[in-house]
């Protein structure tokens, strides 16, 4: 639960920074991570 909360705080900090490059990078990383999770990559990686 703490890890999930830390990720949310990092998201909010990126948005609050107002830096478009940082916001874009954060969104891209989140979408990429979700896509990899749906493809089963993380399960395969840690087998």
C-alpha positions in Angstrom: 0.0 0.0 0.0 2.9 2.4 0.7 4.4 1.8 -2.7 1.0 2.6 -4.4 0.7 5.8 -2.3 4.3 6.8 -3.2 3.5 6.4 -6.9 0.4 8.6 -6.5 2.4 11.3 -4.8 5.0 11.2 -7.6 2.2 11.6 -10.1 0.8 14.6 -8.2 4.3 16.2 -7.9 4.8 15.8 -11.6 1.5 17.5 -12.4 2.1 20.2 -9.8 5.6 21.0 -11.3 3.9 22.4 -14.4 6.8 21.1 -16.5 5.2 19.7 -19.7 8.2 17.5 -20.4 8.0 15.9 -16.9 4.3 15.4 -17.1 4.5 13.8 -20.6 7.3 11.5 -19.4 5.3 10.4 -16.4 2.2 9.7 -18.5 4.2 7.8 -21.0 5.9 5.7 -18.4 2.6 4.9 -16.7 1.0 3.8 -20.0 4.0 1.7 -21.0 4.0 0.0 -17.6 0.3 -0.8 -17.9 0.7 -2.1 -21.4 3.5 -4.4 -20.3 1.5 -5.6 -17.4 -1.5 -6.5 -19.6 0.9 -8.4 -21.9 2.1 -10.4 -18.9 5.7 -9.1 -19.2 6.2 -8.6 -15.5 5.0 -12.1 -14.6 7.3 -13.5 -17.2 10.2 -11.4 -16.1 10.0 -12.6 -12.5 9.4 -16.3 -13.2 
